[in-house]
Amino acid sequence: MMPETADEESKSGDEESLDSFLTERQLKVLQMRLSGLSQQDVADSFGTTRSNISILEKRAHQNIARAERTLQQWMMLRAPVSLEAKEGTDVFELPKMIFAAADEKQMRLPITSLDIVVQLRRKAPRLFKKRALERDARIYVTEEGEVLVEGL
């Protein structure tokens, strides 16, 4: 039998599986919500309250966000190209800086200047005001050409 509340979930041994940051119950709730069911529909099917389903869903999304941040940190550690860009740097100067850093490592990146600008603007829109960095940032580029950004 499934626990009645989100708090009971953590006490009942419905721990994270070894393969995931999500519990089986969180996975089931997310699956049902993605299929279009409301929180109340899911609660009715589980025999619990909408509030408990809301808590389970919120915790699942927090765990997913934590896993995404962990993966990004791991990719940053492994990225062969990294550089610090100062506040006020024009976004169109950053590709030159990135290619120069790659040249120092004798690497050929599989991306263009436009790819870099697009990735930077998409992944870190809050770091830019118009065309310039609003604050210092560390930029990483993986061997595959993925650009990662961390505000300093």
C-alpha positions as CSV (number, residue, x, y, z in Angstrom):
1,M,0.0,0.0,0.0
2,M,1.3,3.5,-0.8
3,P,1.9,6.1,1.9
4,E,-0.8,8.7,2.4
5,T,1.3,11.8,2.5
6,A,4.4,13.1,1.0
7,D,6.1,13.1,4.5
8,E,5.2,9.4,4.9
9,E,6.8,8.7,1.6
10,S,10.2,9.7,2.9
11,K,9.7,7.6,6.1
12,S,8.3,4.6,4.4
13,G,11.4,3.5,2.6
14,D,10.2,4.7,-0.9
15,E,13.7,6.0,-1.3
16,E,15.4,7.2,-4.4
17,S,16.2,4.3,-6.7
18,L,19.8,3.7,-7.3
19,D,19.3,4.7,-10.9
20,S,17.5,8.0,-10.3
21,F,17.1,11.1,-8.1
22,L,13.4,10.5,-8.2
23,T,11.3,8.0,-6.2
24,E,9.0,5.6,-7.9
25,R,6.1,7.6,-6.6
26,Q,7.5,10.9,-7.9
27,L,8.0,9.2,-11.3
28,K,4.4,7.9,-11.4
29,V,3.0,11.4,-10.4
30,L,5.1,13.1,-13.2
31,Q,4.1,10.5,-15.7
32,M,0.4,11.0,-14.9
33,R,0.7,14.8,-14.9
34,L,2.5,14.7,-18.3
35,S,-0.3,12.6,-19.7
36,G,-2.6,15.5,-19.0
37,L,-4.2,14.5,-15.6
38,S,-4.8,17.3,-13.1
39,Q,-3.3,17.1,-9.6
40,Q,-6.8,16.3,-8.3
41,D,-7.1,13.4,-10.8
42,V,-3.8,12.0,-9.7
43,A,-4.7,12.4,-6.0
44,D,-8.0,10.6,-6.6
45,S,-6.1,7.7,-8.3
46,F,-3.6,7.5,-5.4
47,G,-6.3,7.9,-2.8
48,T,-4.7,11.0,-1.3
49,T,-5.1,14.8,-1.3
50,R,-4.2,17.2,-4.1
51,S,-1.9,18.9,-1.6
52,N,0.2,15.8,-1.2
53,I,0.4,15.4,-5.0
54,S,1.5,19.0,-5.3
55,I,4.3,18.4,-2.7
56,L,5.4,15.2,-4.5
57,E,5.5,17.0,-7.9
58,K,7.3,20.0,-6.4
59,R,10.0,17.8,-4.8
60,A,10.4,15.8,-8.1
61,H,11.0,19.1,-10.0
62,Q,13.5,20.2,-7.3
63,N,15.3,16.8,-7.7
64,I,15.4,17.2,-11.5
65,A,16.8,20.7,-11.2
66,R,19.4,19.5,-8.7
67,A,20.4,16.7,-11.1
68,E,20.6,19.2,-14.0
69,R,22.9,21.5,-12.0
70,T,25.1,18.6,-11.0
71,L,25.4,17.5,-14.6
72,Q,26.3,21.0,-15.7
73,Q,29.0,21.2,-13.0
74,W,30.4,17.9,-14.1
75,M,30.5,19.1,-17.7
76,M,32.2,22.3,-16.6
77,L,34.9,20.3,-14.8
78,R,35.5,18.3,-17.9
79,A,35.4,21.2,-20.4
80,P,38.8,21.6,-22.0
81,V,38.2,25.3,-22.8
82,S,37.4,27.8,-20.1
83,L,37.9,31.5,-19.7
84,E,36.8,34.4,-17.7
85,A,35.0,37.3,-19.4
86,K,34.7,40.7,-17.7
87,E,31.6,42.7,-17.2
88,G,31.0,45.0,-20.2
89,T,32.4,42.5,-22.7
90,D,30.5,42.7,-26.0
91,V,28.8,39.4,-26.8
92,F,30.3,39.4,-30.3
93,E,33.8,39.6,-28.8
94,L,33.3,36.3,-26.8
95,P,33.6,34.0,-29.8
96,K,37.1,35.4,-30.6
97,M,38.1,34.9,-26.9
98,I,36.7,31.3,-26.9
99,F,38.5,30.4,-30.2
100,A,41.7,31.9,-28.8
101,A,41.4,29.8,-25.7
102,A,40.8,26.7,-27.8
103,D,43.8,27.5,-30.0
104,E,46.0,27.6,-26.8
105,K,44.8,24.1,-26.1
106,Q,45.4,23.2,-29.7
107,M,41.7,22.3,-30.1
108,R,39.5,22.8,-33.1
109,L,35.9,23.5,-31.9
110,P,33.0,22.1,-34.0
111,I,31.0,25.4,-33.8
112,T,30.9,28.8,-35.4
113,S,30.9,32.2,-33.9
114,L,27.2,32.5,-34.5
115,D,26.7,29.1,-32.7
116,I,28.6,30.5,-29.7
117,V,26.5,33.8,-29.5
118,V,23.3,31.9,-29.9
119,Q,24.2,29.4,-27.1
120,L,25.4,32.2,-24.8
121,R,22.2,34.2,-25.2
122,R,20.0,31.2,-24.8
123,K,21.7,29.7,-21.8
124,A,22.5,32.8,-19.9
125,P,20.0,35.6,-21.0
126,R,20.2,37.3,-17.6
127,L,23.9,37.8,-17.9
128,F,23.5,40.1,-20.8
129,K,22.1,43.6,-21.1
130,K,21.7,44.4,-24.7
131,R,25.0,43.2,-26.2
132,A,27.3,43.4,-23.2
133,L,27.9,41.1,-20.1
134,E,26.2,42.7,-17.1
135,R,28.7,40.9,-14.7
136,D,31.8,38.8,-14.9
137,A,31.3,35.3,-16.1
138,R,33.2,32.1,-16.6
139,I,32.6,30.4,-19.9
140,Y,33.3,26.7,-20.6
141,V,33.2,24.9,-23.9
142,T,33.1,21.1,-24.2
143,E,34.9,19.2,-27.0
144,E,31.4,18.7,-28.6
145,G,31.0,22.5,-28.8
146,E,28.5,23.0,-26.0
147,V,28.9,26.3,-24.3
148,L,28.3,26.5,-20.6
149,V,28.1,29.8,-18.6
150,E,28.5,30.6,-15.0
151,G,28.0,34.1,-13.6
152,L,30.7,35.2,-11.1
